[in-house]
């Protein structure tokens, strides 16, 4: 009976231990690394920015936070662990790859986590010799707005 109970507990814990981590978890893990640069823009600052940026699409009204982490100046070991965590996130079934660009030395990708109607997390990753950085955008953004922004370059106020 003890053996059966132990096997049942292990069977329940194994999937939890192998789940890929979300974008926020990756940021939380590496933001305190030596030479890491981290910025968190919360909802108050985002609302203030909306007042001064009328060219930004309505999709920005659903944003809750934008977190940026740059590990370019960190040691190679930190950047390698970051690369492994990002690859785990890439293959998580909860994320959909929107855009991927793989070069000889640099890789970029945009991952989307959604419920089918709204995007609740966008993860933008730059990883390679040129640097390692991640941007995690959280909120409740209609997928139609995400697709419109991806297709139409008129939303980009800076040219």
ROSE-926805 format. One record per atom (N, C-alpha, C): residue in one letter; x, y, z. Coordinates in steps of 0.2 Angstrom, whole numbers, padded with zeros to 4 digits, always signed. Example, Ala and Ser with C-alpha at 12.3 -4.5 7.8 and 13.67 -1.06 7.14 Angstrom:
<vexdos>
A+0066-0028+0039A+0062-0022+0039A+0066-0016+0039S+0064-0011+0035S+0068-0005+0036S+0064+0000+0039
</vexdos>
This chain:
<vexdos>
X+0004-0006+0000X+0000+0000+0000X+0004+0006+0000X+0010+0006+0004X+0014+0012+0004X+0017+0013-0003X+0019+0008-0006X+0022+0008-0013X+0017+0011-0018X+0011+0009-0017X+0006+0012-0022X+0005+0019-0021X+0005+0021-0014X+0004+0028-0012X+0010+0033-0015X+0016+0030-0014X+0022+0033-0016X+0022+0034-0024X+0020+0029-0027X+0020+0029-0035X+0014+0035-0037X+0009+0035-0033X+0004+0040-0035X+0006+0047-0034X+0009+0048-0028X+0012+0055-0027X+0017+0057-0032X+0022+0052-0034X+0027+0054-0039X+0024+0055-0046X+0019+0051-0048X+0015+0052-0054X+0012+0059-0054X+0009+0062-0049X+0006+0068-0049X+0012+0074-0049X+0017+0073-0046X+0022+0078-0045X+0027+0079-0051X+0028+0073-0055X+0032+0073-0061X+0030+0078-0066X+0024+0078-0068X+0022+0083-0073X+0023+0091-0070X+0022+0092-0064X+0022+0099-0061X+0030+0101-0062X+0034+0096-0060X+0041+0098-0060X+0044+0099-0067X+0041+0096-0072X+0043+0097-0079X+0040+0102-0083X+0035+0106-0080X+0032+0111-0084X+0037+0117-0086X+0036+0119-0092X+0040+0125-0094X+0038+0131-0090X+0042+0135-0088X+0041+0141-0084X+0039+0147-0089X+0034+0151-0086X+0032+0157-0090X+0037+0163-0091X+0035+0168-0095X+0040+0173-0096X+0041+0177-0089X+0036+0178-0085X+0037+0181-0079X+0042+0177-0074X+0042+0171-0074X+0046+0167-0070X+0053+0167-0073X+0054+0168-0079X+0061+0169-0082X+0064+0175-0080X+0060+0181-0080X+0062+0187-0078X+0064+0187-0071X+0059+0184-0067X+0060+0184-0059X+0067+0180-0058X+0068+0175-0061X+0074+0171-0060X+0081+0175-0061X+0081+0179-0067X+0087+0182-0069X+0088+0189-0068X+0083+0193-0065X+0083+0200-0064X+0088+0202-0059X+0090+0198-0054X+0095+0200-0049X+0102+0197-0051X+0103+0195-0057X+0109+0192-0059X+0114+0199-0059X+0120+0197-0058X+0125+0203-0058X+0126+0206-0066X+0125+0212-0066X+0125+0216-0072X+0119+0215-0077X+0114+0212-0074X+0107+0212-0077X+0104+0219-0077X+0100+0221-0082X+0097+0227-0082X+0089+0226-0082X+0085+0228-0077X+0078+0226-0077X+0074+0232-0076X+0069+0233-0080X+0064+0238-0079X+0057+0235-0079X+0053+0237-0075X+0046+0235-0074X+0041+0242-0075X+0037+0242-0080X+0032+0247-0081X+0025+0245-0079X+0023+0247-0073X+0016+0245-0071X+0010+0248-0074X+0004+0247-0072X-0002+0249-0075X-0002+0257-0074X+0000+0260-0068X-0001+0267-0068X+0004+0271-0073X+0010+0268-0074X+0014+0272-0079X+0011+0271-0086X+0008+0265-0087X+0006+0263-0094X+0000+0268-0095X-0005+0269-0090X-0010+0274-0091X-0008+0281-0092X-0002+0283-0089X+0000+0289-0090X+0003+0290-0097X+0007+0285-0099X+0010+0285-0106X+0004+0285-0111X-0002+0282-0110X-0007+0283-0115X-0010+0290-0116X-0009+0294-0111X-0011+0301-0112X-0007+0305-0117X+0000+0303-0117X+0004+0307-0121X+0006+0303-0128X+0003+0297-0129X+0005+0294-0135X-0002+0292-0139X-0005+0297-0142X-0011+0296-0145X-0010+0291-0151X-0004+0290-0154X-0003+0286-0160X-0003+0278-0158X-0003+0277-0152X-0003+0270-0149X-0010+0267-0150X-0010+0261-0153X-0017+0258-0154X-0021+0257-0148X-0027+0256-0148X-0031+0254-0143X-0029+0248-0139X-0025+0244-0142X-0023+0238-0139X-0019+0239-0132X-0016+0245-0132X-0012+0247-0126X-0017+0248-0120X-0023+0249-0121X-0028+0250-0115X-0028+0243-0111X-0027+0238-0114X-0028+0231-0110X-0021+0229-0107X-0016+0233-0107X-0010+0231-0104X-0010+0232-0097X-0007+0227-0093X-0006+0228-0086X+0001+0229-0084X+0006+0226-0088X+0013+0227-0086X+0017+0226-0092X+0023+0229-0092X+0028+0228-0097X+0035+0227-0093X+0038+0221-0094X+0044+0220-0090X+0050+0219-0095X+0055+0222-0094X+0061+0221-0099X+0067+0219-0095X+0070+0214-0097X+0076+0212-0094X+0082+0211-0099X+0088+0214-0098X+0093+0214-0103X+0099+0210-0099X+0101+0205-0102X+0107+0201-0099X+0113+0201-0103X+0114+0206-0108X+0119+0207-0112X+0126+0207-0109X+0126+0211-0103X+0132+0212-0100X+0134+0206-0094X+0130+0201-0094X+0131+0196-0089X+0136+0191-0091X+0138+0186-0087X+0143+0181-0089X+0139+0176-0093X+0144+0173-0097X+0141+0168-0102X+0137+0162-0098X+0139+0160-0092X+0135+0155-0089X+0128+0157-0088X+0127+0163-0086X+0120+0166-0085X+0116+0166-0091X+0120+0168-0096X+0116+0169-0103X+0115+0162-0106X+0119+0157-0104X+0117+0150-0106X+0111+0147-0103X+0111+0148-0096X+0105+0146-0092X+0099+0150-0095X+0099+0156-0096X+0094+0160-0099X+0091+0157-0106X+0096+0155-0110X+0095+0152-0117X+0091+0145-0115X+0093+0141-0111X+0090+0135-0109X+0082+0136-0107X+0082+0141-0102X+0075+0143-0100X+0070+0145-0106X+0073+0149-0110X+0069+0152-0116X+0067+0146-0120X+0072+0141-0121X+0070+0136-0126X+0064+0131-0123X+0065+0131-0116X+0059+0127-0113X+0053+0130-0114X+0053+0137-0113X+0047+0141-0114X+0044+0140-0121X+0049+0140-0126X+0047+0140-0133X+0043+0133-0135X+0045+0128-0131X+0042+0122-0133X+0036+0120-0128X+0034+0125-0124X+0028+0124-0119X+0022+0124-0124X+0017+0120-0122X+0011+0119-0126X+0007+0125-0125X+0008+0129-0120X+0004+0135-0118X+0005+0141-0122X+0011+0141-0126X+0013+0147-0130X+0013+0145-0137X+0011+0150-0141X+0011+0149-0148X+0016+0154-0151X+0020+0151-0156X+0026+0156-0159X+0022+0160-0164X+0023+0166-0164X+0020+0171-0168X+0025+0172-0174X+0031+0174-0172X+0037+0176-0176X+0043+0173-0173X+0047+0170-0178X+0054+0167-0176X+0059+0169-0181X+0065+0171-0179X+0070+0173-0184X+0076+0170-0181X+0079+0165-0185X+0085+0162-0182X+0091+0163-0187X+0096+0166-0185X+0102+0168-0189X+0108+0163-0186X+0113+0165-0189X+0119+0161-0187X+0121+0162-0180X+0121+0168-0178X+0123+0170-0171X+0117+0173-0166X+0112+0175-0169X+0106+0178-0165X+0100+0175-0167X+0096+0174-0162X+0089+0172-0163X+0084+0176-0160X+0078+0177-0163X+0073+0182-0160X+0067+0178-0161X+0062+0179-0156X+0055+0176-0157X+0050+0180-0153X+0044+0179-0155X+0039+0182-0151X+0034+0176-0150X+0032+0175-0143X+0028+0170-0141X+0022+0173-0138X+0016+0170-0139X+0009+0172-0137X+0006+0167-0133X+0004+0169-0127X+0000+0165-0123X-0007+0168-0123X-0012+0164-0125X-0019+0167-0125X-0024+0162-0123X-0030+0164-0122X-0036+0160-0121X-0040+0158-0127X-0038+0161-0133X-0042+0160-0139X-0045+0166-0141X-0047+0171-0137X-0050+0177-0138X-0045+0183-0136X-0042+0182-0131X-0038+0188-0128X-0031+0185-0127X-0026+0189-0129X-0019+0188-0127X-0018+0190-0120X-0015+0186-0116X-0014+0188-0109X-0006+0188-0108X-0002+0186-0112X+0005+0187-0112X+0008+0187-0118X+0013+0191-0120X+0017+0191-0126X+0024+0191-0123X+0028+0187-0126X+0035+0186-0124X+0039+0187-0130X+0044+0193-0130X+0048+0194-0135X+0055+0193-0133X+0059+0189-0136X+0065+0186-0134X+0071+0188-0140X+0076+0191-0138X+0082+0191-0142X+0088+0187-0138X+0091+0183-0142X+0096+0178-0138X+0101+0177-0143X+0107+0177-0141X+0113+0176-0146X+0119+0180-0144X+0124+0180-0149X+0130+0183-0148X+0129+0191-0147X+0124+0194-0150X+0122+0201-0150X+0120+0203-0143X+0117+0198-0139X+0114+0200-0133X+0109+0195-0131X+0107+0196-0125X+0101+0192-0122X+0096+0196-0119X+0090+0196-0121X+0085+0201-0118X+0078+0198-0119X+0074+0199-0114X+0067+0197-0114X+0062+0203-0112X+0057+0203-0116X+0052+0208-0114X+0045+0204-0113X+0042+0205-0107X+0036+0201-0106X+0030+0207-0105X+0025+0206-0110X+0020+0211-0110X+0014+0207-0107X+0011+0209-0102X+0005+0206-0099X-0001+0210-0099X-0007+0207-0100X-0013+0211-0100X-0019+0207-0103X-0024+0210-0105X-0029+0207-0108X-0031+0211-0115X-0027+0208-0120X-0027+0212-0127X-0031+0207-0132X-0036+0210-0135X-0039+0206-0140X-0035+0204-0145X-0035+0197-0147X-0031+0194-0152X-0032+0198-0159X-0038+0201-0160X-0038+0204-0167X-0034+0210-0167X-0033+0214-0161X-0028+0220-0161X-0021+0217-0162X-0019+0212-0159X-0012+0209-0159X-0011+0208-0167X-0016+0204-0170X-0015+0203-0177X-0014+0209-0181X-0018+0214-0180X-0019+0220-0184X-0012+0224-0183X-0009+0224-0177X-0003+0227-0176X+0003+0224-0179X+0002+0217-0179X+0008+0213-0183X+0008+0214-0190X+0002+0215-0193X+0001+0216-0200X+0002+0223-0203X+0000+0228-0199X+0000+0235-0201X+0005+0239-0198X+0010+0241-0202X+0015+0245-0199X+0014+0253-0198X+0007+0255-0199X+0005+0261-0198X+0004+0263-0190X+0004+0257-0186X+0004+0258-0179X+0010+0260-0176X+0016+0259-0179X+0022+0261-0176X+0023+0268-0177X+0023+0272-0171X+0024+0279-0171X+0031+0281-0173X+0036+0277-0172X+0043+0279-0173X+0045+0276-0180X+0048+0280-0184X+0050+0277-0191X+0057+0279-0192
</vexdos>
